[in-house]
Amino acid sequence: MRTWLATVALAVLAGAALVTGGPAAAESNGGVRVMPLGDSITEGTQVPGGYRIGLWQRLAAGGYRVDFVGSQFNGPAGLGDHDHEGHPGWRIDQIDANIVGWLRTYTPHTVLLHIGTNDVLQNFSLAGAPARLSTLVDHITATVPDAEVFVATIIPLANAGQEANARAFNATIPGMVQSKAGAGKHVHLVDMHSALTAADLTDGIHPTAAGYDKMAATWYNALRAVPGSLATAGRQLVGTQSGRCADVAGIATTNGTQV
């Protein structure tokens, strides 16, 4: 694992300082496939790579071997894997219209979903947004039934009216997630809204670098709370004498603005 991390670090340092957005040849290290899924907050508007930078660094430092997957590609050299499924300006329905194809192409083991901000910003049929999110989650769990699906509440917005709508939308998410989990689906709630404040936003919508890092820490803690999200079947995490965990198969060890 130390050799693998050193190899990744050297490859990253050898790369360009910044990788532009858009489709590109996928990067893969054979690790557990994780799909960052959402809008520009997943893509990293204002801070290319967004939360994926801090999340990748925490996973690498913790000894977890993961493979970010998706049709999009961007971020700085310090981000060891630039693949993602973040689409600036997209609403829940637009993600839903494409999700089955993406899932069949990339077969993620873990999905990190943060979506709904553009539904609020565009005032797009807000009364129906919770049902659209529920349908999207159903499509994810039906297509990749063994995947661990993390559904985040959307982060705060600086505009008071939009923030009120964001809070109303967020309030519906815990019950929806609980209903899916109660039906035996691998769906988990991530309280992302409380992790940030308006002071963590650079333009009233997108996080600053520090705000994105708070998102990264929140995702990381959520993933660690569900050990199966970072290890595939046959690669069970087991405790070691140091209190850390080791993957018995060697794959992972633990020590109107649009978005």
C-alpha positions in Angstrom: 0.0 0.0 0.0 2.8 2.4 0.8 4.4 1.7 -2.6 1.1 2.3 -4.3 0.6 5.6 -2.5 4.1 6.7 -3.4 3.5 5.8 -7.1 0.3 7.9 -7.1 2.0 10.8 -5.5 4.8 10.8 -8.1 2.3 10.5 -10.9 0.4 13.4 -9.6 3.4 15.6 -9.2 4.5 14.8 -12.7 1.2 16.0 -14.1 0.0 19.4 -15.1 -1.0 21.8 -12.3 -4.6 21.9 -13.5 -6.7 19.5 -15.5 -9.5 21.2 -17.5 -13.1 20.0 -17.3 -14.9 17.7 -19.6 -14.7 14.1 -20.8 -11.3 12.5 -20.9 -9.7 9.1 -20.7 -10.7 7.6 -17.3 -8.1 7.1 -14.6 -8.3 3.8 -12.7 -6.1 2.2 -10.1 -8.3 -0.9 -9.6 -9.6 0.4 -6.3 -13.2 0.5 -5.1 -15.3 2.5 -7.6 -16.8 5.6 -6.1 -19.0 8.0 -8.2 -19.2 11.6 -7.1 -22.6 12.6 -8.6 -24.3 16.0 -8.8 -24.0 19.5 -10.3 -21.3 22.1 -10.2 -20.7 21.6 -6.5 -19.5 18.1 -7.4 -17.6 19.4 -10.4 -16.0 22.1 -8.3 -17.0 25.4 -9.7 -14.8 28.3 -8.3 -12.4 25.6 -7.0 -11.8 23.0 -9.7 -12.0 19.6 -8.2 -14.1 20.9 -5.3 -14.6 18.5 -2.4 -13.1 15.7 -4.4 -9.6 17.1 -3.6 -9.9 16.8 0.1 -11.8 13.6 0.0 -9.2 11.9 -2.2 -6.4 13.1 0.0 -8.1 11.9 3.2 -8.8 8.5 1.6 -5.2 8.2 0.4 -3.8 9.2 3.8 -6.2 6.7 5.5 -4.8 3.9 3.2 -8.1 3.4 1.3 -7.7 2.6 -2.4 -10.5 4.0 -4.4 -11.2 4.7 -8.0 -13.4 7.8 -8.7 -15.5 7.1 -11.7 -17.7 9.1 -14.1 -17.8 10.7 -17.6 -16.4 14.0 -16.5 -12.8 14.9 -15.6 -11.3 17.9 -13.9 -9.3 19.2 -11.0 -5.7 20.0 -9.9 -2.7 17.8 -9.8 -3.2 17.3 -6.1 -6.3 15.4 -6.9 -5.1 11.9 -7.6 -8.2 10.8 -9.6 -10.1 13.4 -11.7 -13.1 11.4 -12.8 -16.6 12.4 -11.6 -20.2 12.8 -12.6 -20.7 16.5 -11.7 -22.7 18.6 -14.2 -22.9 22.4 -13.7 -26.4 23.8 -14.0 -28.1 20.4 -13.8 -31.3 19.6 -11.9 -32.5 16.4 -10.4 -34.5 15.5 -13.5 -31.5 16.0 -15.8 -29.3 13.7 -13.7 -32.1 11.2 -13.5 -32.5 11.2 -17.4 -28.9 10.0 -17.7 -28.2 8.0 -14.5 -28.9 4.5 -15.7 -26.5 4.8 -18.6 -23.8 6.2 -16.4 -24.3 3.4 -13.8 -24.2 0.7 -16.4 -21.0 2.2 -17.9 -19.1 2.8 -14.6 -20.7 0.3 -12.2 -19.8 2.2 -9.0 -19.7 0.4 -5.7 -20.4 3.6 -3.9 -22.4 6.7 -5.0 -22.0 10.2 -3.4 -25.1 12.2 -4.4 -25.5 15.9 -3.8 -28.3 17.3 -6.0 -31.2 19.7 -5.8 -29.5 23.1 -5.6 -30.4 24.0 -9.2 -34.0 23.0 -8.6 -34.0 25.6 -5.9 -32.1 28.3 -7.9 -34.3 27.8 -10.9 -37.4 27.6 -8.8 -38.1 24.5 -10.8 -41.3 22.8 -9.6 -40.1 22.8 -6.1 -43.1 21.0 -4.7 -42.1 18.0 -6.8 -38.4 18.1 -6.1 -38.6 15.5 -3.2 -40.4 13.0 -5.4 -37.9 13.6 -8.2 -35.0 12.9 -5.8 -36.8 9.7 -4.5 -37.3 8.5 -8.0 -33.6 9.2 -8.8 -32.5 7.2 -5.8 -34.8 4.3 -6.8 -33.2 4.3 -10.3 -29.8 4.1 -8.7 -30.6 1.3 -6.3 -32.4 -0.6 -9.1 -29.5 -0.4 -11.5 -26.7 -1.1 -8.9 -28.6 -2.8 -6.1 -25.4 -3.8 -4.2 -24.0 -0.2 -4.2 -23.8 1.9 -1.1 -25.7 5.2 -1.9 -25.0 8.3 0.2 -27.7 11.0 -0.2 -26.6 14.4 1.0 -28.8 17.3 2.0 -27.8 20.3 -0.2 -25.5 22.9 1.3 -26.7 26.4 2.4 -27.4 29.3 0.0 -26.7 32.9 0.9 -30.0 34.3 -0.5 -32.6 34.1 2.3 -35.5 33.1 0.1 -33.5 30.4 -1.7 -32.1 29.2 1.6 -35.6 28.8 3.0 -36.5 26.7 0.0 -33.3 24.6 0.4 -34.2 23.9 4.0 -37.7 22.9 3.1 -36.3 20.5 0.5 -33.7 19.1 2.8 -36.3 18.5 5.5 -37.8 15.8 3.2 -34.6 13.9 2.7 -34.2 12.0 6.0 -37.6 10.4 5.8 -37.1 9.4 2.2 -33.7 7.9 3.0 -35.1 6.1 6.0 -37.9 4.6 3.9 -35.4 3.2 1.3 -33.1 1.8 4.1 -36.1 0.3 5.8 -36.9 -1.5 2.5 -33.5 -3.1 2.6 -31.7 -0.7 0.2 -28.2 0.5 0.9 -29.1 4.1 1.2 -27.5 6.5 3.8 -28.1 10.1 4.8 -25.4 12.7 4.9 -26.2 15.9 6.6 -24.1 18.2 4.4 -26.2 21.3 5.0 -25.1 21.6 8.7 -21.4 21.2 7.8 -21.3 24.6 6.1 -22.6 28.1 6.6 -23.0 31.0 4.2 -19.6 32.2 5.3 -18.2 29.1 3.5 -19.5 30.3 0.1 -17.5 32.3 -2.3 -20.4 33.6 -4.5 -23.4 32.8 -2.3 -23.8 29.4 -3.9 -20.4 27.6 -4.4 -18.1 26.8 -1.5 -14.7 28.4 -0.9 -11.7 26.0 -0.8 -12.2 25.8 2.9 -15.9 25.1 2.4 -15.2 22.3 -0.1 -12.8 20.8 2.4 -15.6 20.8 5.0 -17.7 18.8 2.5 -14.7 16.5 2.0 -14.5 15.8 5.7 -18.2 15.2 5.9 -18.2 12.7 3.0 -15.1 11.0 4.5 -16.7 10.5 7.9 -19.9 9.2 6.3 -17.9 6.7 4.2 -16.0 5.4 7.2 -19.2 5.0 9.1 -20.3 2.4 6.5 -17.2 0.1 6.1 -18.8 -1.7 3.1 -18.7 1.5 1.1 -14.9 1.3 0.9 -14.5 -2.4 0.3 -16.2 -4.6 -2.3 -17.6 -8.1 -1.7 -14.8 -10.5 -0.8 -12.6 -7.7 0.5 -13.9 -7.5 4.1 -12.3 -4.9 6.4 -10.9 -6.4 9.6 -9.4 -4.8 12.6 -5.7 -4.9 13.3 -3.8 -4.7 16.6 -3.2 -1.0 16.1 -6.9 -0.4 16.1 -6.9 0.3 12.4 -8.4 -1.9 9.8 -7.0 -3.9 6.9 -8.6 -5.2 3.8 -8.0 -9.0 3.7 -7.8 -8.9 0.0 -5.3 -6.1 0.0 -7.5 -3.5 -1.7 -8.1 -1.1 1.2 -6.6 -0.5 4.5 -7.5 2.2 7.0 -4.9 3.7 9.5 -31.3 32.2 -11.2 -27.6 31.5 -11.0 -26.9 27.9 -11.9 -24.7 25.5 -10.1 
